[in-house]
Amino acid sequence: MGVHTKSSAHPGAAGRATPADHPASVRNVVLVGHSGSGKTTLVEALALATGAVQRAGRVEDGTTVSDHDEIEHRRQRSVQLSLVPVAWDGIKINLLDTPGYADFVGELRAGLRAADAALFVVSAADGVDGATRMVWEECAAVGMPRAIVVTHLEAARANFESMTDLCAEAFGGDDPDAVLPLYLPLYGEHGPDGHAPVAGLLGLLSQRIYDYSRGERTELAPDPAQLPRIRAARDRLIEGIIAGSEDESLMDRYLDGEDIDLETLVGDLERAVARGRFHPVVAAAPAAEGSRLGLGTVEILELITGGFPTPAEHELPAVTTPQGHPAPPLTCDPAGPLVAEVVKTAADPYVGRISLVRVFSGTLRPDESVHVSGHGLADRGHADHDLDERVGALSSPFGKQQRPLTHCVAGDLACVAKLTRAETGDTLSAKENPLLVEGWSMPDPLLPLAVQAHSKADEDKLSQGLARLVAEDPTMRLEQNGATRQLVLWCLGEAHRDVALERLRTRYGVRVDAVGHKVPLRETFGEKTSGRGRHVKQSGGHGQYAICEIDVEPLPPGTGIQFVDKVVGGAVPRQFIPSVEKGVRAQAARGLAGHPLVDVRITLRDGKAHSVDSSDAAFQTAGALALREAAADARIDLLEPVAQVTVLVPDDYVGPVMSDLSGRRGRVVSTEQAGHGRTLVRAEVPEVEIGRYAVDLRSVSHGTGRFSRTYARHEPMPPQLAGKFREQDQSGA
């Protein structure tokens, strides 16, 4: 952490990660940041620095370890969680590279679940976006240790000092001195573009230079003329460290002028980082062509191994029995009861299903039988299960490779093959002591995609392909909508949708066509009316004869269909009155213009029958005809579903959000403060207006808004809009 003097050139300091034998030798680190901030490039630089790869790949070339999927190569950005294990100074570091695009936040949450600490990667060229600030607050709420890596210092107008000030403002909250740099960048000679590259780092605590200009890390004594430059920053860093120290006398000693020794400062710094009280800022840059060390890579590796907590120091999730009864708290003990969680599910064309698991307790071994418990995600198309399965081979992923493992101890991560029934979020535990890990939150998919098979061959494979897709990704939901008769895949956004369709085609060989998503409209009578149904046919032999007369009147919303019998004198024989009701209800279910009829009272007041030709079928038909005739001359209202929408948005965007909701025919019901500079906006909005709201809200709020929706009721649609929908129904659109 800026004071270590070991040379990264020594092979004993680095190498390929091997199975860990104890939680103390593991660090699980998730990389967080917006798309394009440089997370994948940083992982590549750390893999190169540790000797895990011999040459750094490039995102643009599709050669990085993290982005190994063909979809990622084509899109030149991460779309899924990737694990890259490396080794440094005898410590196995599990680097969890996450997508930065908001559509793949499910992959980010999986990475946060698997990790014990987070590296927030921010670009000096782009600053800190609102979505990254929100993730920081989520990590702060659970006490996850965090550090910040500043990238893209080579960009024009990039300034490290300004960027650290911005990070302190964005992440420091009430204590900006909890976010401070450990090093200051040293710039080389100006290039032809007039921009000077960062050639090294000046340690604020050690007051030593770490020179990277020759492709290696060389420690040098600074020019005495450079020391005044760092004095103010060094004093502020020391005060920030001491302020969070457990030794309360340290601040008094420092204020009295005592020179606190370096070992004490570094020890306090490491403890403050591990407990989430202090968040150091480090600059980083990829290695130059032909070099092995990128700027800041050694400092980041020292920070991870020295400052980030071991799995045993990180609080573990609560557990219960599969029936929901409390269970004793977990401890990160390799000899304890087996408890592991599936944090990601993927499909390999050769191996089949592969599950990435985090072992919380015990030791997982190949070919042992385990109990699999799920959380009951049937509402998203996921199977609810509670069963035993045999674990297949264990492996450690490294890009497309799967390196065999003999075991996986508590605190470590591994891939498990052939768990055919386990899904993301499921718990693996000992058969004799089944347990269920407390669930983790996943965002609700709110962008609908209605699909149909492209051909008959695709139709045969469609259901299986979609089932596999949602089993891999818990942020997708599959719905068979009975009202609209559409198969709907609910996604988080357009990029999420596009990747899902691409995976269906390339991974499962299923082509689908996207069709317009329909909301479940309904119909009702807008006024009282009457109708007569006459079904009389004589064509030789047994005929059909049924006549019935009905009155129809509208009822309050939510009443449904009421059928009343007011026939007198046996005009319609008793045995055929249920037939009329059955015919009326069947026609109401079909609707008068293709949408179900609701909230009316239908009164049978008269009719005629024939002693021979009347039948159940004839009176069913007559009842349906009577309802259709009643509708012919009456005003029929088209009812649209209205949703209760709750939007959580920073205060700065409340005005644009409310204006946007009003433009969608929404009614704002209330606003209330939600803390942390955010407002909760509650509104009622017609569902036909919010089909794309998951995408549009992101634009209006610059990626910082979140919303939820629940069905409220059906309301009459404005006549002009209803006319357009009826025209679409008639044209078959």
C-alpha positions in Angstrom: 0.0 0.0 0.0 2.7 2.4 -1.1 5.2 1.2 1.4 6.0 -2.3 0.4 9.3 -2.8 -1.4 9.0 -6.3 -2.8 9.7 -6.4 -6.6 6.9 -7.6 -8.7 9.5 -9.1 -11.0 10.1 -11.9 -8.6 8.2 -15.0 -9.7 7.3 -16.0 -6.2 5.1 -12.9 -5.9 2.8 -13.9 -8.7 1.5 -16.7 -10.8 -1.5 -18.8 -11.8 -4.1 -19.2 -9.1 -4.4 -22.6 -7.5 -7.1 -24.1 -5.2 -7.1 -22.3 -1.9 -6.8 -24.3 1.3 -8.0 -21.7 3.7 -10.2 -18.6 3.6 -7.3 -16.4 4.8 -5.6 -17.0 1.4 -8.6 -15.8 -0.7 -9.8 -12.3 -1.7 -13.0 -11.9 -3.6 -13.1 -8.5 -5.4 -15.8 -7.2 -7.7 -15.1 -4.5 -10.2 -17.9 -1.9 -10.5 -18.2 1.0 -12.9 -20.1 2.4 -15.9 -19.6 0.9 -19.4 -16.3 2.0 -20.9 -14.7 3.0 -17.6 -12.0 0.4 -18.1 -12.9 -2.6 -15.8 -12.1 -5.3 -18.3 -8.8 -3.6 -19.3 -7.9 -3.3 -15.6 -8.5 -7.0 -15.1 -6.3 -7.8 -18.1 -3.6 -5.6 -16.7 -3.8 -7.3 -13.3 -3.7 -10.7 -14.9 -0.6 -9.7 -16.8 1.1 -8.3 -13.8 0.5 -11.5 -11.8 1.7 -13.7 -14.6 -1.7 -15.3 -15.2 -1.4 -14.2 -18.9 1.8 -13.6 -20.9 0.2 -10.9 -23.1 -2.6 -8.5 -22.4 -5.6 -8.7 -24.6 -7.7 -5.8 -25.9 -11.4 -5.3 -25.8 -11.4 -3.9 -29.3 -9.8 -7.1 -30.6 -12.0 -9.5 -28.6 -8.9 -11.0 -27.0 -9.4 -10.3 -23.2 -9.8 -13.0 -20.7 -13.0 -11.5 -19.2 -15.0 -10.9 -22.4 -14.8 -14.4 -23.9 -18.3 -14.7 -25.2 -18.9 -14.2 -29.0 -21.7 -11.7 -28.2 -19.2 -9.6 -26.2 -16.7 -9.7 -29.0 -19.3 -8.4 -31.5 -20.5 -5.7 -29.1 -17.1 -4.8 -27.7 -18.4 -4.6 -24.1 -19.2 -7.0 -21.3 -22.7 -8.4 -21.0 -22.1 -11.0 -18.3 -20.3 -11.6 -15.0 -16.8 -13.1 -15.5 -14.4 -14.6 -13.0 -10.7 -14.2 -13.5 -8.6 -15.8 -10.6 -5.0 -14.7 -10.2 -2.4 -15.1 -7.5 -0.2 -12.5 -5.8 2.1 -13.0 -2.9 0.6 -16.3 -2.0 -3.0 -14.9 -2.1 -5.6 -16.1 -4.5 -7.5 -13.1 -5.9 -10.9 -13.8 -7.5 -11.5 -10.8 -9.8 -15.2 -10.5 -10.7 -15.6 -8.4 -13.8 -19.1 -7.0 -14.2 -20.9 -5.3 -17.1 -21.3 -1.6 -16.7 -24.4 -1.2 -18.8 -27.6 -0.8 -16.8 -29.4 -3.6 -18.7 -27.1 -6.2 -17.2 -27.5 -5.1 -13.6 -28.4 -8.6 -12.7 -24.8 -9.7 -13.5 -23.6 -6.8 -11.3 -25.7 -8.0 -8.4 -24.4 -11.5 -8.8 -20.8 -10.1 -8.6 -21.6 -8.1 -5.5 -23.1 -11.2 -3.9 -20.0 -13.3 -4.6 -17.5 -10.6 -3.4 -16.2 -9.4 -0.1 -14.9 -6.0 -1.4 -15.3 -3.8 -4.4 -13.1 -1.8 -6.7 -15.0 1.1 -8.2 -13.4 1.9 -11.6 -14.0 5.5 -12.8 -12.8 7.2 -15.9 -11.0 10.5 -15.6 -12.4 11.4 -19.0 -16.1 10.7 -18.1 -16.4 11.3 -14.3 -18.9 9.5 -12.0 -22.3 8.7 -13.3 -25.5 8.5 -11.2 -25.8 4.7 -11.5 -22.4 4.2 -10.1 -23.2 6.5 -7.1 -26.3 4.4 -6.4 -24.3 1.1 -6.4 -21.8 2.8 -4.0 -24.6 3.6 -1.6 -25.9 0.0 -1.8 -22.4 -1.2 -0.9 -22.2 1.4 1.9 -25.5 0.2 3.3 -24.1 -3.3 3.9 -20.6 -2.2 4.9 -18.7 -3.6 1.9 -15.1 -2.3 1.8 -14.5 -0.2 -1.3 -11.6 1.4 -3.1 -11.5 3.6 -6.2 -9.3 3.1 -9.3 -9.0 6.1 -11.7 -8.4 5.2 -15.3 -8.0 7.0 -18.7 -5.6 9.6 -17.3 -4.1 9.7 -20.8 -7.2 11.3 -22.1 -7.2 15.0 -23.1 -8.3 17.3 -20.2 -8.0 14.4 -17.7 -6.9 15.5 -14.3 -6.2 13.2 -11.4 -6.5 15.8 -8.7 -9.8 17.1 -10.0 -11.1 13.5 -10.4 -10.2 12.6 -6.8 -12.1 15.7 -5.6 -15.1 14.6 -7.6 -14.8 11.1 -6.1 -14.7 12.6 -2.6 -17.8 14.6 -3.4 -19.7 11.7 -5.0 -18.7 8.9 -2.6 -17.6 10.6 0.6 -21.0 11.7 1.8 -20.7 13.5 5.1 -17.0 12.6 5.3 -15.1 13.5 2.2 -11.8 12.8 4.0 -12.7 9.1 3.9 -12.0 9.2 0.1 -8.4 10.2 -0.5 -5.6 9.3 -2.9 -2.7 7.1 -1.7 -0.5 8.3 -4.5 0.0 11.2 -6.9 0.7 10.7 -10.5 4.1 11.7 -12.0 4.0 12.7 -15.7 6.6 12.0 -18.3 7.6 14.1 -21.2 5.0 15.7 -23.4 4.1 13.7 -26.5 3.4 15.0 -30.0 -0.2 15.7 -29.0 1.0 17.9 -26.2 -0.3 15.5 -23.5 2.2 14.1 -21.0 1.7 10.4 -20.1 1.7 9.2 -16.5 5.1 7.7 -15.9 4.9 6.8 -12.2 3.4 7.3 -8.8 4.6 9.3 -5.8 3.6 7.5 -2.6 2.1 10.0 -0.1 2.9 7.8 3.0 6.2 6.4 1.9 7.3 9.5 0.1 8.9 7.3 -2.5 8.6 7.3 -6.3 7.4 4.1 -8.1 8.6 4.6 -11.7 6.8 2.6 -14.5 8.3 4.5 -17.4 10.5 1.5 -18.4 7.9 -1.2 -18.2 8.9 -2.3 -14.8 8.2 -0.9 -11.3 11.3 0.8 -9.9 11.4 2.4 -6.5 13.3 5.7 -6.3 13.9 8.4 -3.8 12.1 11.6 -4.8 13.8 14.8 -5.7 13.6 17.0 -2.6 12.0 19.7 -4.7 9.0 17.3 -5.2 8.2 16.9 -1.5 6.6 20.3 -0.9 4.1 19.4 -3.7 2.8 16.4 -1.7 2.9 17.9 1.8 -0.7 19.1 2.0 -2.0 15.9 0.4 0.1 13.8 2.7 -1.1 15.6 5.8 -4.7 15.3 4.8 -4.2 11.6 4.1 -2.6 11.0 7.5 -5.4 12.9 9.3 -8.0 10.9 7.4 -6.4 7.6 8.5 -5.9 8.7 12.1 -9.5 10.0 12.3 -10.8 6.4 11.7 -8.2 4.7 13.9 -9.2 2.5 16.8 -6.3 4.1 18.8 -8.0 7.2 20.1 -4.7 8.6 21.4 -3.2 8.7 17.9 -4.9 11.9 16.9 -3.7 13.7 20.1 -0.2 12.5 19.5 -0.3 13.7 15.9 -1.8 17.1 16.8 1.0 17.5 19.4 3.5 17.3 16.6 4.6 13.6 17.0 5.8 12.0 13.8 3.6 8.8 13.6 5.7 5.9 12.3 4.9 4.5 8.9 4.2 1.0 10.1 1.5 2.3 12.5 -0.1 4.4 9.7 -0.1 1.5 7.2 -1.6 -0.8 9.8 -4.4 1.6 10.6 -5.0 2.3 6.9 -5.4 -1.4 6.2 -7.8 -1.9 9.0 -9.9 1.1 8.0 -10.1 -0.1 4.4 -11.1 -3.7 5.5 -13.9 -2.3 7.7 -15.2 0.0 5.1 -14.3 3.2 6.9 -11.7 4.5 4.4 -11.7 4.3 0.6 -8.3 4.9 -1.1 -8.0 6.2 -4.6 -5.3 4.8 -6.9 -4.5 5.7 -10.6 -4.1 2.9 -13.1 -3.1 2.5 -16.8 -2.6 -0.6 -19.0 1.0 -1.8 -19.7 2.8 -0.5 -22.7 3.3 -2.9 -25.6 6.0 -5.4 -24.6 5.8 -4.4 -20.9 4.5 -6.6 -18.1 3.4 -4.0 -15.6 0.8 -1.3 -16.1 0.8 1.8 -14.0 -0.7 1.2 -10.5 -1.1 -2.6 -10.9 1.3 -3.4 -8.1 -0.3 -0.8 -5.8 -3.7 -2.2 -6.5 -2.6 -5.8 -5.8 -1.0 -4.7 -2.6 -4.2 -2.9 -1.7 -6.3 -6.0 -2.4 -4.0 -8.4 -0.5 -3.2 -6.1 2.4 -6.3 -4.0 2.8 -9.3 -5.9 1.6 -10.8 -8.4 4.1 -10.6 -12.2 3.9 -13.9 -14.1 3.4 -13.8 -15.0 7.1 -13.8 -11.3 8.0 -16.9 -10.5 5.8 -20.4 -11.0 7.2 -22.2 -14.0 5.8 -25.8 -14.1 4.7 -28.4 -15.5 7.1 -29.7 -19.1 6.6 -32.9 -21.0 7.3 -34.2 -24.5 6.7 -35.9 -25.0 3.4 -39.2 -24.7 5.4 -38.2 -21.2 6.6 -37.2 -22.1 10.2 -34.2 -20.2 11.6 -30.8 -21.9 11.5 -27.5 -21.1 13.4 -25.4 -18.4 11.7 -22.8 -19.5 9.2 -19.1 -19.3 9.8 -16.5 -19.3 7.0 -15.0 -22.6 8.1 -13.8 -25.3 5.6 -14.6 -27.9 8.2 -18.2 -26.6 8.8 -21.4 -27.8 7.2 -21.6 -27.3 3.5 -23.4 -24.2 2.4 -22.8 -22.7 -1.1 -24.9 -20.5 -3.4 -25.2 -20.5 -7.2 -24.4 -16.9 -8.2 -24.5 -17.5 -12.0 -25.7 -20.1 -14.4 -24.4 -20.5 -17.9 -24.6 -23.0 -20.7 -21.6 -24.5 -22.4 -22.1 -26.2 -25.9 -19.8 -29.1 -24.9 -20.1 -29.4 -21.1 -23.8 -28.4 -20.7 -24.9 -26.3 -17.8 -22.2 -24.7 -15.6 -22.9 -23.1 -12.2 -20.6 -20.6 -10.6 -20.9 -21.0 -6.9 -19.7 -19.2 -3.8 -18.9 -21.5 -0.9 -19.9 -19.8 2.3 -19.2 -22.8 4.7 -17.7 -26.2 4.4 -15.8 -27.7 1.5 -17.3 -28.6 -1.9 -15.9 -31.7 -3.6 -16.6 -33.3 -7.0 -19.1 -36.1 -7.4 -20.7 -35.6 -4.0 -24.5 -35.5 -3.5 -25.9 -32.2 -2.3 -29.3 -30.8 -1.5 -30.6 -28.0 -3.8 -33.1 -25.5 -2.3 -34.7 -22.7 -4.4 -36.5 -19.5 -3.4 -39.6 -20.1 -5.4 -39.3 -17.9 -8.5 -42.3 -19.4 -10.3 -43.6 -15.9 -11.0 -40.6 -15.4 -13.3 -40.8 -18.7 -15.0 -38.2 -20.4 -12.8 -38.9 -23.8 -11.2 -39.5 -24.0 -7.5 -37.7 -27.0 -6.2 -36.3 -28.8 -3.2 -34.3 -31.8 -4.2 -31.0 -33.7 -4.2 -28.4 -33.6 -7.0 -24.9 -35.0 -7.6 -22.2 -32.4 -8.1 -20.2 -32.9 -11.3 -16.6 -31.8 -11.9 -15.3 -28.7 -10.2 -13.2 -26.2 -12.2 -11.8 -22.7 -12.0 -12.8 -20.5 -15.0 -10.2 -18.5 -16.9 -11.8 -17.1 -20.0 -13.0 -20.0 -22.2 -10.9 -22.4 -20.2 -12.1 -24.5 -17.3 -9.1 -25.6 -15.1 -9.9 -28.7 -12.9 -10.2 -28.3 -9.1 -9.9 -31.0 -6.5 -12.0 -29.0 -4.0 -13.4 -25.6 -3.1 -13.1 -24.4 0.5 -15.3 -21.9 2.3 -14.7 -18.4 1.0 -13.7 -19.5 -2.5 -15.4 -19.6 -5.9 -15.7 -22.5 -8.3 -17.6 -23.7 -11.3 -19.7 -26.8 -11.0 -20.7 -29.0 -13.9 -23.9 -30.9 -14.5 -26.2 -29.4 -11.9 -29.2 -29.9 -14.2 -31.8 -28.5 -11.8 -30.0 -25.8 -9.8 -30.6 -22.2 -10.9 -29.1 -18.8 -10.1 -29.8 -18.0 -6.4 -30.2 -21.6 -5.3 -28.5 -23.0 -2.2 -26.3 -26.2 -2.2 -26.0 -27.8 1.2 -25.4 -31.1 2.8 -28.1 -33.7 2.2 -28.3 -34.5 5.9 -28.6 -30.8 6.9 -30.4 -28.9 4.1 -30.3 -25.2 4.4 -31.4 -22.1 2.4 -29.4 -19.0 2.1 -31.3 -15.7 2.5 -32.2 -14.4 -1.0 -30.6 -11.4 -2.7 -32.5 -8.7 -4.5 -32.9 -8.7 -8.2 -34.5 -5.9 -10.3 -37.9 -6.6 -11.8 -37.8 -6.9 -15.6 -40.2 -4.3 -16.9 -39.6 -4.1 -20.7 -42.0 -6.6 -22.4 -40.9 -8.5 -25.6 -43.7 -10.5 -27.2 -42.3 -13.3 -29.4 -43.4 -16.1 -31.7 -41.6 -18.8 -33.4 -40.1 -17.9 -36.8 -41.0 -21.3 -38.3 -42.5 -24.7 -37.4 -39.0 -26.0 -36.6 -38.4 -23.1 -34.2 -41.8 -23.7 -32.6 -40.8 -27.2 -31.5 -37.6 -25.8 -29.7 -39.1 -22.5 -28.5 -40.3 -23.5 -25.1 -37.2 -25.4 -24.1 -34.9 -22.6 -25.4 -36.8 -19.9 -23.4 -36.9 -22.1 -20.3 -33.1 -22.4 -20.5 -32.7 -18.7 -21.0 -34.6 -17.7 -17.9 -32.9 -20.4 -15.9 -29.6 -18.7 -16.7 -30.8 -15.2 -16.0 -33.1 -14.5 -13.0 -33.6 -10.9 -14.3 -35.8 -12.3 -17.1 -39.4 -13.4 -16.7 -41.4 -15.6 -19.0 -45.1 -15.0 -19.2 -47.8 -16.9 -21.1 -50.5 -14.2 -21.1 -53.9 -15.8 -21.3 -55.8 -12.6 -22.0 -53.7 -11.6 -25.0 -52.6 -15.1 -26.0 -49.0 -13.8 -26.3 -45.7 -15.3 -25.1 -43.9 -12.5 -23.4 -40.3 -12.3 -22.3 -39.8 -9.5 -19.8 -36.3 -7.9 -19.9 -34.5 -5.0 -18.2 -33.8 -3.0 -21.4 -33.2 -3.0 -25.1 -29.7 -4.3 -24.9 -30.8 -7.0 -22.5 -33.6 -7.9 -25.0 -31.2 -8.0 -27.9 -28.7 -10.2 -26.2 -31.5 -12.6 -25.2 -32.6 -12.9 -28.8 -29.1 -13.4 -29.9 -28.5 -16.1 -27.4 -31.7 -17.9 -28.4 -30.5 -18.0 -32.0 -26.8 -18.8 -31.5 -26.8 -20.9 -28.4 -30.1 -22.8 -28.6 -30.8 -22.6 -32.3 -34.2 -20.9 -31.9 -35.2 -18.1 -34.2 -38.1 -15.9 -33.0 -40.0 -12.9 -34.4 -40.7 -10.0 -32.1 -44.4 -8.8 -32.4 -46.1 -5.9 -30.9 -46.8 -6.3 -27.2 -50.5 -6.1 -26.3 -52.0 -4.9 -23.1 -55.1 -6.8 -21.9 -58.0 -4.5 -22.9 -61.6 -5.1 -21.8 -65.0 -3.9 -22.9 -68.2 -2.8 -21.1 -71.5 -1.3 -22.0 -71.7 2.5 -21.6 -75.5 2.6 -21.4 -78.6 0.4 -20.8 -79.8 -1.5 -23.9 -81.7 -4.6 -25.0 -81.2 -7.4 -27.5 -83.0 -10.3 -29.1 -81.4 -13.5 -30.1 -83.2 -15.7 -32.6 -81.7 -19.0 -33.6 -84.2 -20.9 -35.8 -83.2 -23.5 -38.4 -85.4 -26.0 -40.2 -83.6 -28.1 -42.8 -85.4 -31.4 -42.5 -85.2 -33.8 -39.6 -84.4 -32.4 -36.2 -84.3 -28.6 -36.2 -83.0 -25.8 -33.9 -85.3 -23.4 -32.2 -84.4 -20.8 -29.5 -85.4 -17.2 -29.0 -84.4 -15.1 -26.0 -84.7 -11.4 -25.1 -82.3 -9.7 -22.7 -81.7 -6.4 -21.1 -78.1 -5.2 -20.5 -77.0 -2.5 -18.1 -73.5 -1.3 -16.9 -72.3 -2.1 -13.4 -69.6 -0.5 -11.2 -66.0 -1.4 -12.1 -64.9 -4.7 -10.7 -68.4 -6.2 -10.5 -67.9 -8.7 -13.3 -70.7 -10.4 -15.2 -74.1 -10.8 -13.4 -76.9 -12.9 -15.0 -80.5 -12.5 -13.8 -83.4 -14.6 -14.7 -86.8 -12.7 -14.9 -88.6 -15.0 -17.3 -92.3 -15.5 -16.3 -94.9 -18.0 -17.6 -92.3 -20.6 -18.8 -91.5 -18.6 -22.0 -88.0 -20.2 -21.7 -88.2 -23.6 -20.1 -86.3 -23.9 -16.8 -83.9 -26.5 -18.2 -82.7 -24.0 -20.9 -82.1 -20.9 -18.7 -78.6 -22.2 -17.7 -78.0 -22.7 -21.5 -78.8 -19.0 -22.2 -76.4 -18.0 -19.3 -73.7 -20.2 -20.7 -74.0 -18.7 -24.1 -74.0 -15.2 -22.8 -71.0 -15.8 -20.6 -69.1 -17.4 -23.5 -69.8 -14.4 -25.7 -68.7 -12.1 -22.9 -65.5 -13.9 -22.6 -64.8 -13.7 -26.3 -65.9 -10.0 -26.2 -67.7 -8.0 -28.8 -64.6 -6.7 -30.5 -62.0 -9.2 -29.4 -61.7 -8.1 -25.8 -63.5 -9.6 -22.8 -66.8 -8.0 -21.7 -66.9 -7.1 -18.0 -69.0 -5.2 -15.4 -72.6 -5.7 -16.8 -75.8 -7.1 -15.6 -77.6 -9.3 -18.2 -81.3 -9.9 -17.5 -83.2 -12.6 -19.4 -86.8 -11.4 -19.5 -88.5 -13.3 -22.3 -88.1 -15.9 -25.0 -89.7 -18.8 -27.0 -89.1 -22.5 -27.2 -90.2 -25.4 -29.4 -91.3 -28.6 -27.8 -89.2 -30.7 -30.2 -86.5 -28.5 -31.8 -85.3 -26.5 -28.8 -82.0 -27.7 -27.2 -79.1 -26.7 -25.0 -77.0 -25.8 -27.9 -79.7 -23.7 -29.6 -80.3 -21.6 -26.5 -76.5 -21.1 -26.0 -76.4 -19.7 -29.5 -79.4 -17.5 -29.0 -77.9 -16.1 -25.8 -74.7 -15.1 -27.6 -76.7 -13.6 -30.5 -78.8 -11.6 -28.1 -75.7 -10.1 -26.5 -74.3 -9.2 -29.9 -77.5 -7.5 -31.0 -77.6 -5.5 -27.7 -74.2 -4.2 -28.5 -75.0 -3.2 -32.0 -76.9 -0.1 -31.1 -75.2 0.7 -27.7 -72.2 2.6 -26.7 -69.4 0.2 -25.9 -66.5 1.5 -23.8 -63.0 0.2 -24.2 -61.3 -0.3 -20.9 -57.6 -0.1 -20.5 -55.5 -1.3 -17.5 -54.1 1.4 -15.3 -50.9 0.7 -13.3 -49.8 2.1 -10.0 -46.3 3.4 -10.8 -43.7 4.2 -8.1 -40.6 6.1 -9.3 -37.6 6.6 -7.1 -35.5 9.4 -8.6 -32.9 12.0 -7.5 -34.4 15.3 -6.5 -32.8 17.0 -9.5 -35.0 14.9 -11.9 -38.3 15.1 -10.1 -39.6 17.8 -12.5 -38.7 16.0 -15.7 -40.1 12.7 -14.4 -43.5 14.3 -13.4 -43.7 16.1 -16.7 -43.0 12.9 -18.6 -45.6 11.0 -16.6 -48.2 13.7 -17.3 -47.4 13.3 -21.0 -48.3 9.6 -20.7 -51.8 10.5 -19.4 -50.6 9.8 -15.9 -51.9 11.2 -12.7 -49.4 12.0 -10.0 -50.8 10.9 -6.7 -48.1 12.0 -4.3 -44.4 12.7 -3.8 -42.4 12.1 -0.7 -38.8 12.4 0.4 -37.0 9.0 0.4 -33.6 10.2 1.8 -30.2 10.4 0.3 -31.4 13.3 -2.0 -34.1 11.2 -3.6 -37.9 11.5 -4.1 -40.5 8.9 -4.4 -43.1 9.8 -7.0 -46.4 7.8 -7.0 -48.6 8.0 -10.0 -51.4 6.1 -11.9 -50.6 5.6 -15.5 -52.4 3.7 -18.3 -50.3 0.6 -19.2 -50.5 1.3 -22.9 -48.3 4.3 -22.2 -45.5 2.7 -20.2 -44.5 -0.3 -22.4 -41.1 1.4 -23.0 -40.9 3.2 -19.7 -38.0 1.0 -18.5 -36.0 2.6 -21.4 -37.5 6.1 -21.3 -37.0 6.6 -17.6 -33.3 5.8 -17.9 -33.1 8.6 -20.5 -35.1 11.2 -18.5 -33.2 10.5 -15.3 -29.7 9.9 -16.8 -29.8 6.3 -15.6 -30.5 7.1 -12.0 -34.3 6.4 -11.8 -36.0 3.2 -10.8 -39.6 2.3 -10.9 -42.0 -0.5 -10.0 -45.5 -1.1 -11.3 -48.6 -3.0 -10.1 -52.0 -3.4 -11.7 -54.6 -1.0 -10.2 -57.8 -1.4 -12.2 -59.3 -0.9 -15.7 -60.7 2.5 -16.7 -62.5 3.7 -19.9 -60.1 4.7 -22.6 -60.5 8.2 -24.2 -62.9 7.8 -27.2 -60.4 9.0 -29.8 -57.7 6.6 -28.6 -60.3 3.8 -28.3 -61.2 4.4 -32.0 -57.6 3.8 -33.0 -57.4 0.6 -31.1 -60.6 -0.7 -32.7 -59.2 0.1 -36.1 -56.1 -1.9 -35.3 -58.3 -4.8 -34.1 -60.3 -4.7 -37.3 -57.1 -4.6 -39.5 -55.6 -7.5 -37.5 -52.6 -5.3 -36.4 
